Amino acid sequence: MHQQPLRSCDRCGGQLSSYNTDTLCFACARSRGTEQHFPVVPEYVWFDPDVRDALAAWDFGQACRLIRLRGSLRQDDMAQLTGLSQAFLSMLEAGSRRLTNIDKIVEFLRGLDVPAELVAIPLPQSRANALQPPRDQFAGDADPTLPWTTVRMVAALDTAVGDSTMDRRRFLTASGIALTTFVNAWDSAEAEPLRRAAGGSRLTNELLDGLQRTTDSLRTMDASDGSGTVASLGDRHLQFLRHLMVSTSYDEAAGRRLAAIIADTATQTGWFVFDSGDRDRPLGYLYAALRAAKASQDVRLGAGALSYIAIHGYSTGTPHHAVTSARRARDKIKKLGTPALEAMLLTRQARGHAKLGERHAALTALGQAAELCAQGRSEHDPHWLYWINEGEIHGQAGSCYLDLGDPRSAVASFTKARQALNSGDHRTRGLFLSRAATAHIAQGDLEAGCATAHEVLDLAETLQSARFDNHVTSMIRELQPVAHNAYAQEVLERRAAMVATGSRT
């Protein structure tokens, strides 16, 4: 057999691994320098009512804190943008220092690119155009302020699955203001009767049973194999459900049951799409799910959709949306006697708090979730919430600790999660293991971190989940600064080989 010649690093001359297709060793590749980080304040921050109030009151300490938290920025980012020191900004947020010099105020506001119309002093206009209020994100039948009817539920479904002529991006990339409007409308709107006397065949309970089993099967496939294989199946199932809604006849009970299956399926398909790596389209499915949940008059399904809106929020840089959505859902179901459902919502709320750096609020929510989970499932908990258990609570706690910069507590929680998780839920296990590996590495325990990383790569060879792939990439990134370590080198080489051969990660 022909033996490949030994290759050397172009920079240091060291021997290159056979897995390494680069011309530099891992250590030299790492030292080439990283891209300079240029922070920016997301535009949606300027529509936040609290931010606007703080700027109008010239409360620059509060404004600084809110802009940083709402925009998922660090104090170092704020210092880079404003030219003020991180120490001064910390004192400014704490209230022990004030910003009174007009030149410094202007420098602060210009550095953050605050819209001129939000402050009471003249600012040079740094934007090409003054910031305009967001366009109506929910035009026509999709407008949440209009009555929530079957027709508008179908229109929302059409938009989600791509059958609508509406500008889908205009509908789907909802601003924070639009999100709040939609959630409030779901909470307060009245559901219309769902009696239909169409010329088509009559909807039977046997058919509805089969439709629900299909949705349940998709949910199980997603948990075991990841969403890459089921997103398109969810779309097709939704299209058929939509056809039944408009083309068959049914009484009130059957109509509400069909709407419930639509709500469940739209929620799951939104999750499939999100887990497959699409950050824009999932909200369209989740808004359709809220409309269908309202039509079904099952607030538990609406709470389920809001829980995924919360995941979308803390995963895409808007953790305050996670807190708002989870709280609103909890308010709606608090009298139903559903401990498992409320525990799940509390974990979503906790993740939002943790992303915002609100440690006490996050730990309080996690404590409440653990107490509710210990009560066990009640007869009123929805059947689709089968996956809430002690392992899930510990895993979410570990994720919160990691976001809060406490890797030691994160490791302890992830260890408990490993022992209690459902062995068949491969993606959740993979997500928690990747975070556990990151926590071990952050603690300096490279041996444990790399051993866990190998378990993650085992799962990565079979799971089809863009979200999980992103976690694997983040885990690998944590190992690159210690690439000289033998344990880390082995993981990095295995990762490089997987990429080279076209594995999932």
C-alpha positions as a printed NumPy array, in Angstrom:
array([[  0.   ,   0.   ,   0.   ],
       [  1.284,   3.436,  -0.905],
       [  2.231,   5.384,   2.242],
       [  1.499,   9.099,   2.212],
       [  4.631,  11.246,   2.745],
       [  4.966,  13.014,   6.068],
       [  3.807,  16.617,   5.98 ],
       [  5.136,  19.509,   8.05 ],
       [  3.572,  22.717,   9.33 ],
       [  4.467,  25.67 ,   7.087],
       [  5.025,  27.884,  10.124],
       [  6.706,  25.845,  12.896],
       [  7.91 ,  22.805,  10.922],
       [  6.171,  20.329,  13.198],
       [  4.73 ,  17.126,  11.785],
       [  1.09 ,  17.42 ,  10.69 ],
       [ -1.533,  14.855,  11.624],
       [ -2.82 ,  12.704,   8.777],
       [ -6.284,  14.044,   9.672],
       [ -5.194,  17.654,   9.161],
       [ -5.812,  18.929,   5.622],
       [ -4.519,  22.434,   6.436],
       [ -0.909,  23.564,   5.863],
       [ -0.59 ,  24.661,   9.5  ],
       [ -0.798,  22.642,  12.707],
       [ -3.74 ,  23.341,  15.019],
       [ -1.651,  25.577,  17.331],
       [ -0.304,  27.728,  14.489],
       [ -3.674,  27.926,  12.781],
       [ -5.129,  29.195,  16.04 ],
       [ -2.394,  31.814,  16.416],
       [ -3.015,  33.319,  12.965],
       [ -5.372,  35.649,  14.761],
       [ -9.081,  35.82 ,  15.172],
       [-11.445,  38.178,  13.455],
       [-11.865,  41.434,  15.261],
       [-15.197,  41.657,  17.032],
       [-17.292,  44.662,  16.01 ],
       [-20.359,  44.832,  18.253],
       [-23.57 ,  46.472,  17.103],
       [-26.81 ,  47.311,  18.887],
       [-29.663,  45.385,  17.2  ],
       [-32.299,  47.699,  15.74 ],
       [-35.172,  46.082,  17.655],
       [-33.689,  47.43 ,  20.904],
       [-34.819,  50.951,  19.991],
       [-38.468,  49.839,  19.942],
       [-38.306,  48.52 ,  23.516],
       [-40.578,  50.735,  25.694],
       [-38.229,  50.556,  28.711],
       [-35.241,  51.64 ,  26.624],
       [-37.242,  54.526,  25.174],
       [-38.406,  55.628,  28.643],
       [-34.866,  55.552,  30.057],
       [-33.5  ,  57.621,  27.169],
       [-36.371,  60.108,  27.398],
       [-35.642,  60.55 ,  31.121],
       [-31.892,  60.929,  30.506],
       [-31.342,  57.969,  32.85 ],
       [-28.193,  56.869,  31.052],
       [-27.267,  54.249,  33.65 ],
       [-30.584,  52.459,  33.192],
       [-30.432,  53.003,  29.425],
       [-26.94 ,  51.508,  29.279],
       [-28.006,  48.444,  31.24 ],
       [-31.184,  47.878,  29.21 ],
       [-29.47 ,  48.368,  25.848],
       [-26.763,  45.915,  26.863],
       [-29.218,  43.275,  28.102],
       [-31.794,  43.674,  25.344],
       [-29.064,  43.621,  22.704],
       [-27.208,  40.638,  24.278],
       [-24.021,  42.72 ,  24.531],
       [-21.169,  42.65 ,  27.035],
       [-19.912,  45.638,  28.973],
       [-16.708,  45.344,  26.949],
       [-18.846,  45.723,  23.813],
       [-20.49 ,  48.818,  25.256],
       [-17.064,  50.234,  26.088],
       [-15.836,  49.593,  22.551],
       [-18.879,  51.338,  21.096],
       [-18.983,  54.37 ,  23.391],
       [-15.293,  54.957,  24.117],
       [-16.048,  54.922,  27.861],
       [-14.166,  52.508,  30.093],
       [-15.739,  49.259,  31.182],
       [-15.186,  50.237,  34.821],
       [-17.028,  53.551,  34.336],
       [-19.906,  51.838,  32.539],
       [-20.198,  49.316,  35.369],
       [-20.469,  52.155,  37.909],
       [-22.871,  54.013,  35.621],
       [-25.209,  51.021,  35.509],
       [-24.918,  50.56 ,  39.271],
       [-25.852,  54.217,  39.868],
       [-22.592,  55.152,  41.609],
       [-21.495,  57.368,  38.698],
       [-23.465,  59.71 ,  36.461],
       [-23.026,  60.902,  32.894],
       [-23.357,  64.699,  33.009],
       [-20.809,  66.155,  30.572],
       [-22.69 ,  67.029,  27.39 ],
       [-19.787,  66.025,  25.14 ],
       [-19.588,  62.624,  26.835],
       [-23.345,  62.212,  26.57 ],
       [-23.223,  62.904,  22.839],
       [-20.266,  60.501,  22.486],
       [-22.21 ,  57.844,  24.393],
       [-25.353,  58.248,  22.275],
       [-23.524,  58.453,  18.95 ],
       [-21.388,  55.442,  19.77 ],
       [-24.499,  53.332,  20.354],
       [-26.118,  54.847,  17.235],
       [-29.182,  55.895,  19.225],
       [-31.89 ,  57.237,  16.887],
       [-31.957,  61.038,  17.153],
       [-35.698,  61.13 ,  17.723],
       [-35.366,  59.197,  20.999],
       [-33.367,  61.885,  22.848],
       [-34.095,  65.495,  23.64 ],
       [-30.783,  66.892,  22.402],
       [-29.669,  67.399,  18.797],
       [-27.514,  64.565,  17.497],
       [-25.703,  64.303,  14.179],
       [-27.771,  61.878,  12.101],
       [-25.493,  58.874,  11.653],
       [-28.088,  56.709,   9.932],
       [-28.94 ,  56.975,   6.282],
       [-32.573,  57.463,   7.243],
       [-34.259,  58.229,  10.524],
       [-35.547,  55.112,  12.23 ],
       [-39.115,  54.475,  11.21 ],
       [-41.682,  52.526,  13.201],
       [-41.792,  48.895,  12.069],
       [-44.112,  48.147,   9.215],
       [-47.277,  46.264,  10.09 ],
       [-45.777,  42.794,  10.379],
       [-49.158,  41.067,  10.257],
       [-51.068,  42.398,   7.281],
       [-54.567,  41.391,   6.222],
       [-55.987,  38.175,   7.645],
       [-52.879,  37.582,   9.755],
       [-53.296,  40.796,  11.795],
       [-53.594,  39.695,  15.463],
       [-55.777,  42.68 ,  16.353],
       [-58.579,  41.415,  14.106],
       [-61.031,  38.722,  15.307],
       [-59.448,  35.283,  15.487],
       [-61.552,  33.357,  12.997],
       [-61.137,  30.091,  11.126],
       [-60.417,  32.009,   7.92 ],
       [-57.513,  33.836,   9.526],
       [-56.212,  30.619,  11.069],
       [-56.112,  29.093,   7.584],
       [-54.378,  32.232,   6.237],
       [-51.704,  31.875,   8.909],
       [-51.238,  28.219,   7.939],
       [-50.929,  29.188,   4.278],
       [-48.192,  31.656,   5.169],
       [-46.329,  29.11 ,   7.299],
       [-46.306,  26.302,   4.734],
       [-45.626,  28.604,   1.795],
       [-48.966,  28.591,  -0.025],
       [-49.745,  32.265,   0.581],
       [-49.05 ,  35.124,  -1.805],
       [-48.252,  37.331,   1.184],
       [-44.673,  38.52 ,   1.538],
       [-43.579,  35.711,   3.852],
       [-40.495,  37.456,   5.196],
       [-42.569,  40.515,   6.058],
       [-44.864,  38.273,   8.086],
       [-42.298,  35.969,   9.597],
       [-39.591,  38.365,  10.777],
       [-41.765,  39.85 ,  13.471],
       [-40.422,  42.637,  15.642],
       [-40.65 ,  42.567,  19.417],
       [-43.629,  44.902,  19.27 ],
       [-45.464,  42.556,  16.89 ],
       [-44.64 ,  39.561,  19.076],
       [-46.09 ,  41.266,  22.137],
       [-49.21 ,  42.2  ,  20.179],
       [-49.687,  38.635,  19.022],
       [-49.217,  37.115,  22.471],
       [-51.605,  39.63 ,  24.032],
       [-54.214,  38.956,  21.356],
       [-53.994,  35.2  ,  21.924],
       [-54.561,  35.775,  25.628],
       [-57.582,  38.088,  25.248],
       [-59.269,  37.239,  21.918],
       [-62.55 ,  35.358,  21.78 ],
       [-62.725,  32.109,  19.802],
       [-65.491,  31.793,  17.223],
       [-67.711,  28.698,  16.911],
       [-66.226,  25.996,  14.682],
       [-69.351,  24.486,  13.144],
       [-69.087,  23.848,   9.432],
       [-71.564,  22.466,   6.935],
       [-69.387,  22.038,   3.845],
       [-70.334,  19.927,   0.897],
       [-67.422,  17.558,   1.511],
       [-67.332,  14.338,   3.507],
       [-67.936,  14.365,   7.221],
       [-64.959,  14.394,   9.551],
       [-64.963,  11.232,  11.701],
       [-63.411,  10.533,  15.076],
       [-61.536,   7.594,  13.555],
       [-59.836,   9.892,  11.063],
       [-59.012,  12.396,  13.817],
       [-57.469,   9.596,  15.888],
       [-55.217,   8.693,  12.958],
       [-54.23 ,  12.299,  12.355],
       [-53.188,  12.718,  15.985],
       [-51.153,   9.504,  15.82 ],
       [-49.299,  10.906,  12.802],
       [-48.389,  14.05 ,  14.724],
       [-47.284,  11.959,  17.702],
       [-45.128,   9.79 ,  15.434],
       [-43.4  ,  12.859,  13.988],
       [-42.684,  14.065,  17.52 ],
       [-41.109,  10.725,  18.456],
       [-39.002,  10.649,  15.264],
       [-37.739,  14.149,  16.029],
       [-36.638,  13.209,  19.562],
       [-34.706,  10.156,  18.422],
       [-33.207,  11.241,  15.082],
       [-33.328,  15.041,  14.967],
       [-35.461,  17.346,  12.881],
       [-33.587,  17.143,   9.591],
       [-35.673,  14.174,   8.486],
       [-39.122,  15.324,   9.614],
       [-39.523,  19.037,   8.771],
       [-40.863,  18.335,   5.266],
       [-43.151,  15.602,   6.633],
       [-44.583,  18.108,   9.105],
       [-45.285,  20.526,   6.249],
       [-47.159,  17.866,   4.278],
       [-49.197,  16.844,   7.301],
       [-50.129,  20.485,   7.948],
       [-51.208,  20.937,   4.334],
       [-53.537,  17.944,   4.615],
       [-54.955,  19.21 ,   7.919],
       [-55.569,  22.593,   6.328],
       [-57.412,  20.853,   3.454],
       [-59.664,  19.064,   5.951],
       [-60.405,  22.32 ,   7.77 ],
       [-61.743,  24.009,   4.627],
       [-63.143,  21.051,   2.671],
       [-64.965,  18.773,   5.102],
       [-68.025,  19.086,   7.31 ],
       [-67.872,  18.733,  11.088],
       [-69.737,  19.634,  14.233],
       [-68.379,  21.845,  17.017],
       [-66.59 ,  19.029,  18.871],
       [-64.918,  17.591,  15.768],
       [-63.932,  21.057,  14.544],
       [-62.253,  21.929,  17.822],
       [-60.448,  18.61 ,  17.845],
       [-59.173,  19.21 ,  14.309],
       [-57.998,  22.696,  15.362],
       [-56.173,  21.112,  18.326],
       [-54.331,  18.7  ,  16.024],
       [-53.417,  21.625,  13.764],
       [-52.09 ,  23.583,  16.758],
       [-50.025,  20.611,  17.922],
       [-48.684,  19.91 ,  14.424],
       [-47.897,  23.555,  13.649],
       [-45.992,  23.876,  16.934],
       [-43.996,  20.738,  16.233],
       [-43.272,  21.689,  12.616],
       [-42.114,  25.141,  13.703],
       [-39.72 ,  23.393,  16.048],
       [-38.557,  21.009,  13.297],
       [-37.787,  23.97 ,  11.028],
       [-35.949,  25.819,  13.803],
       [-33.919,  22.755,  14.758],
       [-32.992,  22.368,  11.091],
       [-31.212,  25.732,  11.219],
       [-33.83 ,  28.213,   9.931],
       [-34.161,  31.19 ,  12.292],
       [-36.846,  33.172,  10.387],
       [-39.612,  30.757,   9.393],
       [-40.413,  29.045,  12.741],
       [-42.353,  32.023,  14.088],
       [-44.829,  31.718,  11.222],
       [-45.706,  28.182,  12.302],
       [-45.91 ,  29.176,  15.955],
       [-48.263,  32.093,  15.255],
       [-50.457,  29.723,  13.238],
       [-50.337,  27.318,  16.191],
       [-51.549,  30.073,  18.529],
       [-54.486,  30.772,  16.221],
       [-55.372,  27.083,  16.027],
       [-55.021,  26.689,  19.798],
       [-57.459,  29.567,  20.261],
       [-59.921,  27.882,  17.894],
       [-59.573,  24.596,  19.791],
       [-60.121,  26.382,  23.129],
       [-57.266,  24.351,  24.629],
       [-55.007,  26.853,  26.369],
       [-52.436,  24.12 ,  27.004],
       [-51.704,  24.013,  23.279],
       [-51.286,  27.79 ,  23.241],
       [-48.889,  27.483,  26.169],
       [-46.958,  24.868,  24.203],
       [-46.578,  27.214,  21.236],
       [-45.456,  30.015,  23.559],
       [-42.845,  27.708,  25.072],
       [-41.247,  27.298,  21.637],
       [-41.476,  31.033,  21.019],
       [-39.498,  31.307,  24.269],
       [-36.838,  28.895,  22.953],
       [-36.632,  30.942,  19.763],
       [-36.185,  34.072,  21.89 ],
       [-33.335,  32.933,  24.12 ],
       [-31.633,  31.218,  21.171],
       [-31.699,  34.238,  18.829],
       [-30.606,  37.106,  21.058],
       [-33.971,  38.213,  22.465],
       [-34.113,  36.487,  25.876],
       [-36.642,  39.001,  27.234],
       [-39.117,  37.504,  24.722],
       [-38.514,  34.133,  26.365],
       [-39.346,  35.535,  29.785],
       [-42.455,  37.353,  28.504],
       [-43.809,  34.371,  26.534],
       [-43.244,  31.857,  29.342],
       [-44.8  ,  34.124,  31.961],
       [-47.878,  34.799,  29.837],
       [-48.339,  31.073,  29.227],
       [-47.98 ,  30.32 ,  32.953],
       [-50.581,  32.951,  33.809],
       [-53.004,  31.267,  31.417],
       [-52.605,  27.688,  32.71 ],
       [-51.952,  28.286,  36.418],
       [-55.441,  27.111,  37.491],
       [-55.498,  23.964,  35.353],
       [-53.533,  21.697,  37.697],
       [-50.772,  20.908,  35.184],
       [-47.511,  20.673,  37.178],
       [-45.45 ,  19.188,  34.346],
       [-46.538,  21.888,  31.888],
       [-45.816,  24.682,  34.34 ],
       [-42.435,  23.151,  35.193],
       [-41.504,  23.131,  31.5  ],
       [-42.526,  26.776,  31.113],
       [-40.476,  27.717,  34.167],
       [-37.361,  26.185,  32.598],
       [-37.927,  28.344,  29.495],
       [-38.354,  31.409,  31.672],
       [-35.198,  30.503,  33.617],
       [-33.167,  30.259,  30.406],
       [-34.32 ,  33.755,  29.447],
       [-33.356,  35.128,  32.862],
       [-29.955,  33.437,  32.664],
       [-29.249,  34.9  ,  29.225],
       [-30.093,  38.313,  30.69 ],
       [-27.655,  37.727,  33.573],
       [-30.492,  37.65 ,  36.129],
       [-29.123,  34.909,  38.385],
       [-31.612,  35.143,  41.256],
       [-34.632,  35.111,  38.945],
       [-33.219,  32.182,  36.959],
       [-32.49 ,  30.06 ,  40.03 ],
       [-35.861,  30.883,  41.567],
       [-37.647,  29.706,  38.418],
       [-35.546,  26.524,  38.329],
       [-36.35 ,  25.802,  41.972],
       [-40.065,  26.14 ,  41.292],
       [-39.726,  23.904,  38.233],
       [-38.009,  21.186,  40.283],
       [-40.724,  21.29 ,  42.94 ],
       [-43.489,  20.989,  40.341],
       [-41.688,  18.189,  38.495],
       [-41.385,  16.259,  41.771],
       [-45.191,  16.276,  42.057],
       [-45.387,  14.075,  38.973],
       [-47.721,  14.39 ,  36.005],
       [-51.394,  15.048,  36.63 ],
       [-54.336,  13.843,  34.561],
       [-54.609,  17.385,  33.19 ],
       [-51.064,  17.532,  31.817],
       [-51.1  ,  17.22 ,  27.988],
       [-50.097,  13.906,  26.446],
       [-47.519,  15.604,  24.202],
       [-45.472,  16.686,  27.217],
       [-44.049,  13.227,  27.839],
       [-40.429,  14.377,  27.951],
       [-40.476,  16.506,  31.114],
       [-38.647,  14.658,  33.875],
       [-35.971,  15.222,  36.492],
       [-33.211,  14.882,  33.9  ],
       [-34.674,  17.681,  31.785],
       [-34.851,  20.001,  34.81 ],
       [-31.218,  19.267,  35.742],
       [-30.111,  19.747,  32.139],
       [-31.821,  23.115,  31.85 ],
       [-30.297,  24.111,  35.183],
       [-26.86 ,  23.218,  33.819],
       [-27.491,  25.362,  30.75 ],
       [-28.529,  28.286,  32.963],
       [-25.403,  27.953,  35.106],
       [-23.27 ,  27.899,  31.973],
       [-24.916,  31.098,  30.712],
       [-24.373,  32.653,  34.154],
       [-20.633,  31.9  ,  34.046],
       [-20.718,  29.192,  36.733],
       [-19.183,  26.089,  35.093],
       [-18.709,  24.216,  38.388],
       [-22.435,  24.255,  39.14 ],
       [-23.137,  23.51 ,  35.467],
       [-21.024,  20.33 ,  35.611],
       [-22.866,  19.162,  38.73 ],
       [-26.268,  19.715,  37.098],
       [-25.29 ,  18.058,  33.819],
       [-23.993,  15.028,  35.755],
       [-27.409,  14.646,  37.4  ],
       [-29.131,  15.144,  34.044],
       [-27.097,  12.351,  32.449],
       [-28.305,   9.926,  35.104],
       [-31.992,  10.801,  34.722],
       [-32.534,  11.556,  31.004],
       [-34.605,   9.349,  28.732],
       [-32.043,   7.219,  26.88 ],
       [-34.066,   7.391,  23.66 ],
       [-34.009,  11.193,  23.452],
       [-30.689,  11.342,  21.621],
       [-30.778,  15.019,  20.631],
       [-31.478,  16.29 ,  24.159],
       [-28.712,  14.035,  25.452],
       [-26.374,  15.393,  22.778],
       [-27.224,  19.02 ,  23.555],
       [-26.68 ,  18.575,  27.274],
       [-23.479,  16.558,  26.764],
       [-22.02 ,  19.244,  24.483],
       [-22.723,  21.867,  27.142],
       [-21.312,  19.568,  29.83 ],
       [-18.096,  19.211,  27.814],
       [-17.904,  23.007,  27.519],
       [-18.4  ,  23.354,  31.282],
       [-15.634,  20.812,  32.01 ],
       [-13.285,  22.686,  29.665],
       [-14.147,  26.017,  31.283],
       [-13.267,  24.463,  34.653],
       [ -9.901,  23.359,  33.321],
       [-10.73 ,  19.638,  33.48 ],
       [ -9.618,  18.779,  29.949],
       [ -9.626,  15.025,  30.447],
       [-13.303,  14.97 ,  31.497],
       [-14.215,  17.576,  28.894],
       [-12.621,  15.642,  26.045],
       [-14.072,  12.318,  27.187],
       [-17.519,  13.924,  27.106],
       [-16.736,  15.529,  23.741],
       [-16.107,  12.071,  22.265],
       [-19.584,  11.   ,  23.436],
       [-20.979,  14.071,  21.679],
       [-19.186,  13.173,  18.448],
       [-20.587,   9.635,  18.674],
       [-24.094,  11.118,  18.605],
       [-23.148,  13.657,  15.931],
       [-22.508,  10.835,  13.458],
       [-26.225,   9.952,  13.369],
       [-28.251,  12.969,  14.511],
       [-29.621,  15.367,  11.896],
       [-30.057,  18.636,  13.76 ],
       [-28.508,  21.948,  12.732],
       [-29.064,  23.21 ,  16.269],
       [-27.078,  20.29 ,  17.668],
       [-24.405,  20.847,  15.014],
       [-24.042,  24.433,  16.246],
       [-23.528,  23.178,  19.789],
       [-20.848,  20.78 ,  18.563],
       [-19.098,  23.626,  16.74 ],
       [-19.179,  25.763,  19.891],
       [-17.776,  22.885,  21.934],
       [-14.941,  22.383,  19.461],
       [-14.195,  26.111,  19.518],
       [-13.607,  25.889,  23.275],
       [-10.908,  23.253,  22.691],
       [ -8.927,  25.207,  20.115],
       [ -7.066,  27.429,  22.647],
       [ -5.713,  24.23 ,  24.274],
       [ -4.997,  22.348,  21.039],
       [ -1.495,  21.461,  22.29 ],
       [ -3.059,  19.183,  24.929],
       [ -3.089,  15.516,  23.908],
       [ -6.732,  14.975,  24.873],
       [ -7.829,  18.067,  22.976],
       [ -5.69 ,  17.146,  19.959],
       [ -7.404,  13.78 ,  19.699],
       [-10.881,  15.371,  19.717],
       [ -9.864,  18.025,  17.195],
       [ -8.382,  15.435,  14.847],
       [-11.505,  13.305,  15.071],
       [-13.655,  16.357,  14.353],
       [-11.5  ,  17.246,  11.334],
       [-11.826,  13.699,  10.012],
       [-15.618,  13.785,  10.393],
       [-15.829,  17.052,   8.473],
       [-13.56 ,  15.693,   5.758],
       [-15.702,  12.593,   5.273],
       [-18.969,  14.558,   5.237],
       [-20.359,  13.541,   8.632],
       [-23.206,  15.572,  10.035],
       [-20.901,  17.94 ,  11.925]])
